[in-house]
Amino acid sequence: MKKIALIGQPNVGKSSLFNRIAKKRIAIVSEQSGTTRDIRKHNVEIFDKEALMLDTGGIDETDDAIFSNVKRKSVETAKEADIILFMVDGKRIPDDKDKELYYELQALGKELALVVNKIDNDKEMERLWSFYEFGIGEENLFGISVSHNRGTTKLFDWIYDRLPETVEPIQVKKEKEGEEDDEFEYDEELIEEVIEEESNEIKVAIIGKVNVGKSSILNALTGQERSVVSPIAGTTIDPVDESFEYEGKNITFVDTAGLRRRGSIEGIEKYALMRTEDMLQKANIALLVLDASKPFADLDEKISGLVDKHGLATIIVLNKWDENMDTFKKLEEEVRRRFRFLFFAPIIAVSAKTGRSIDRLKDKIIAIHENYSRRISTSVLNKTIETAVMRHALPSPNGAYLRIYYATQFGVKPPRIALIMNKPKLLHFSYKRYLMNFLRENIDFEGTPIHLVTRGKGEREEEEEVVTQY
């Protein structure tokens, strides 16, 4: 699949064009210069052809630590791309900085288009003449207005002509006696392959306070500098995702924006907070990143509450542990004390700087996802519940006789187990907690919450009483 890179100075409209091509609002758009800082990827369709779109951060020549990293990563992305869309602001006359960037990109020998944005009407098309001094041919110069959706069709046609044909899925003609129609059905082996591929997907959200090292951990896990890293809090704004294969699984990591106290959230960080919530809804596993070199804060606990809210499998990652002289045992005790409701989550101390325990963290992600997706056979489940009841008899509230007919698992991600009973509403929470703890002692549910429901015979699912393991 060919890659298309969007390159340009800050605030020229790259993210708006990215959203237009993707046909959805993915990148955060604002008037604030430098909103996009990391590389954002998304599979797109140009008419009936596919491509991978890369939205880069605005290239700014300032000495700012963040923007110097942004420029370097943007140029590296251009080198990897097959097609480069160099975008400039049509409201301004061409400047030397734009020319230097254009010539630098031209030297790469890639398919290159000069996209002049903010040409909002026919009169403003006259401004295009000043951009011919770049030495570009007319066929590679496009005057567009993303906000008014002007001139984009011509640009899309240019991109389309440079993309390979999309391979059509295998189809088998459906034979119908006495009928002539164009109905098709997909080859069954192809469907099974797609289903198997989907089952290998693991989506991991990396969450935590600002400046705890989330982007550094993402870079260490993926083995490449995917996110811009700087000591400045709030560097990551857009959630950044990166996929790679590991142990036969396709793992997609999402580095979310660092979260602050609500009163400290300003400007585009409000959008970042909303995007973080959206990403958590789609994730399977959360890596809760804590800075082990500093005392834990109340905000760490509040952020961890998002994990419980979305029912995610969890790994607690202690970053920068090499900067703390405390023993791991002491740190572990502190984590268990402050994050009691995440007692099921394993704790791994890592150093994104040195790479310590990063491979161990990858292996743990695979293992936790298996637990999060685990299906327990009805026979094993009932035997376990039966043993638990024998060891600790069911209570008799107000003399009522309680009986569990059987147990069955009715869902995964996280595991959902139903107890079919004669009087489900009378079973006390403390006994349900005992049963869930007994299940954990006998079945590997490390890293994942368990949802346990009690139900009477014939009750509809929406009438269930759901109990989440804290």
Sequence and secondary structure as in RCSB ss.txt:
>XXXX:A:sequence
MKKIALIGQPNVGKSSLFNRIAKKRIAIVSEQSGTTRDIRKHNVEIFDKEALMLDTGGIDETDDAIFSNVKRKSV
ETAKEADIILFMVDGKRIPDDKDKELYYELQALGKELALVVNKIDNDKEMERLWSFYEFGIGEENLFGISVSHNR
GTTKLFDWIYDRLPETVEPIQVKKEKEGEEDDEFEYDEELIEEVIEEESNEIKVAIIGKVNVGKSSILNALTGQE
RSVVSPIAGTTIDPVDESFEYEGKNITFVDTAGLRRRGSIEGIEKYALMRTEDMLQKANIALLVLDASKPFADLD
EKISGLVDKHGLATIIVLNKWDENMDTFKKLEEEVRRRFRFLFFAPIIAVSAKTGRSIDRLKDKIIAIHENYSRR
ISTSVLNKTIETAVMRHALPSPNGAYLRIYYATQFGVKPPRIALIMNKPKLLHFSYKRYLMNFLRENIDFEGTPI
HLVTRGKGEREEEEEVVTQY
>XXXX:A:secstr
  EEEEEESTTSSHHHHHHHHHTS  S   SSTT   S EEEEEEETTEEEEEEE      S  HHHHHHHHHHH
HHHHH SEEEEEEETTS   HHHHHHHHHHHTTTSEEEEEEE   STGGGGGGGGGGGG   GGGEEE BTTTTB
SHHHHHHHHHTTS       EEE   TT     EEE HHHHHHHHHHHHTEEEEEEE BTTSSHHHHHHHHHTS 
 S   SSTT   S EEEEEEETTEEEEEEE   B  GGG  TTHHHHHHHHHHHHHH SEEEEEEETTS   HHH
HHHHHHHHHTT EEEEEEETGGG  S HHHHHHHHHHHTGGGTTS EEE BTTTTBTHHHHHHHHHHHHHHHT  
  HHHHHHHHHHHHHHS    GGG    EEEEEEEETTTTEEEEEESSGGGS HHHHHHHHHHHHHHS  TT   
EEEEEETT  GGG EEEE  
